[in-house]
């Protein structure tokens, strides 16, 4: 039974990742990426790593996706961009993300209500020899790997600063005339 749930989650991961790459609209790509992150958290949950699943949802599906949407909104191009977004976004175009999310939700409901209550313990003993606490993860992250955590934070900060710079410089650049474009 768990193998089937894992295969469903893996299929959702593959489909939503493929749709993330092929989506023409940035917002749709972000929606598919959120579905991918939720499906990965479902795989973590099936493996008995409920803390990793919660971190996957909070960090990736929550914080980083909000950051991506924030950067996308900062690169907003004005009324022309709004008209394009209205033209491109219809509920029918985002039905794929909705269906994949519905599959994951049904899978989660099935796990919570129809599987034995000690499934988390059974899976933990199957795949892990010992339980790792949140305190141990924190000690590892901010102990030997603290430099990697700081580098990750700096990378996210530099991406945000770059988006702000690109957004502001697009408004400052003077418009060229047809004569100037012909000379170039």
C-alpha positions in Angstrom: 0.0 0.0 0.0 2.8 2.4 0.9 4.5 1.6 -2.3 1.5 2.6 -4.3 1.2 5.9 -2.4 4.9 6.5 -3.0 4.4 5.8 -6.8 1.5 8.2 -6.9 3.6 10.9 -5.2 6.5 10.2 -7.5 4.3 10.5 -10.5 2.9 13.8 -9.2 6.5 15.0 -8.7 7.5 14.1 -12.2 4.4 15.6 -13.9 4.5 18.8 -12.0 8.2 19.3 -12.5 7.8 18.8 -16.2 4.9 21.3 -16.2 7.1 23.7 -14.2 9.7 23.6 -17.0 7.2 23.9 -19.9 4.8 26.5 -18.5 4.8 29.7 -20.5 3.5 31.9 -17.7 5.7 32.5 -14.7 2.9 32.4 -12.2 1.8 29.0 -13.5 5.3 27.7 -13.3 5.5 28.8 -9.7 2.2 27.0 -9.0 3.5 23.8 -10.5 6.7 24.2 -8.5 4.7 24.5 -5.3 2.9 21.3 -6.2 6.3 19.7 -6.7 7.5 20.8 -3.3 4.3 19.5 -1.7 4.7 16.1 -3.4 8.3 15.9 -2.2 7.1 16.6 1.3 4.5 13.7 0.9 7.4 11.4 0.0 9.3 12.5 3.2 6.1 11.8 5.2 5.8 8.4 3.7 9.4 7.6 4.6 8.6 8.5 8.2 10.5 11.8 8.2 7.6 14.0 9.3 9.9 16.8 10.4 11.6 16.9 7.0 8.2 17.0 5.4 7.2 19.9 7.6 10.4 21.7 6.8 9.9 21.0 3.1 6.4 22.7 3.3 7.5 25.6 5.5 10.8 26.4 3.8 10.4 25.5 0.2 6.6 25.6 -0.5 6.2 28.5 1.9 9.1 30.9 2.2 11.0 30.4 -1.1 7.8 30.4 -3.2 6.7 33.6 -1.5 10.2 35.0 -2.3 9.8 34.0 -6.0 6.4 35.6 -6.2 7.7 38.7 -4.5 10.5 39.0 -7.0 8.1 38.4 -9.9 5.9 41.1 -8.6 8.9 43.5 -8.2 9.7 42.9 -11.9 6.3 44.0 -12.8 6.2 46.0 -16.0 3.1 48.2 -15.5 -0.2 48.2 -17.2 1.1 46.2 -20.2 2.1 43.4 -17.9 -1.3 43.5 -16.1 -3.1 43.2 -19.5 -0.9 40.3 -20.4 -1.5 38.6 -17.1 -5.2 39.0 -17.4 -5.1 37.6 -20.9 -2.9 34.6 -20.0 -4.4 33.6 -16.7 -7.6 31.6 -16.9 -8.8 29.0 -14.5 -8.7 26.4 -17.2 -4.9 26.9 -17.7 -4.2 26.3 -14.0 -6.4 23.2 -13.8 -3.3 20.9 -14.0 -1.9 22.3 -10.7 -5.3 22.0 -9.1 -5.7 18.3 -10.2 -2.2 17.4 -9.0 -2.8 19.1 -5.7 -6.1 17.3 -5.3 -4.4 14.0 -5.9 -1.9 14.8 -3.1 -4.7 16.0 -0.8 -6.6 12.7 -1.3 -3.5 10.7 -0.7 -2.9 12.6 2.6 -6.5 12.1 3.7 -6.1 8.4 2.9 -2.9 8.2 5.0 -4.3 10.0 7.9 -7.7 8.3 8.1 -7.3 4.8 6.6 -3.8 3.7 7.5 -2.9 2.3 10.9 -2.0 4.9 13.5 1.5 3.5 14.2 2.5 3.8 10.5 4.9 6.6 11.3 6.7 4.4 13.9 6.7 1.4 11.5 8.2 3.4 8.7 10.7 5.0 11.0 12.0 1.6 12.2 12.0 0.3 8.7 14.1 3.0 7.1 16.0 4.5 10.1 17.9 2.8 12.9 17.4 5.7 15.3 15.2 8.7 15.7 16.8 12.1 15.0 15.5 14.9 17.0 15.0 18.5 15.9 17.7 19.6 18.4 20.2 17.3 16.7 19.3 18.7 13.3 19.7 22.3 14.6 23.1 21.4 16.1 24.2 20.0 12.8 22.9 23.0 10.8 24.5 25.6 13.0 27.5 23.6 14.0 29.7 22.2 11.2 27.3 23.4 8.5 26.8 27.0 9.7 28.9 28.4 6.8 26.6 26.7 4.3 23.5 28.2 6.0 25.1 31.7 5.9 26.0 31.2 2.2 22.5 30.1 1.4 21.1 33.2 3.1 23.5 35.5 1.2 22.5 33.9 -2.1 18.9 34.6 -1.4 19.6 38.1 -0.3 21.7 38.7 -3.5 18.9 37.4 -5.7 16.5 39.8 -4.0 18.9 42.8 -4.4 19.5 41.9 -8.0 15.7 41.8 -8.7 15.3 45.2 -7.1 18.2 46.6 -9.1 16.8 45.3 -12.4 13.4 46.6 -11.6 14.6 50.1 -10.7 17.0 50.3 -13.6 14.2 49.5 -16.1 12.4 52.6 -15.0 15.4 54.8 -15.2 16.6 53.9 -18.7 15.7 56.6 -21.3 13.6 55.6 -24.2 15.4 55.6 -27.5 13.9 57.1 -30.6 13.7 55.3 -34.0 16.6 57.4 -35.3 18.8 56.3 -32.4 17.8 52.7 -32.9 18.7 52.9 -36.6 22.2 54.2 -35.7 22.8 51.2 -33.4 
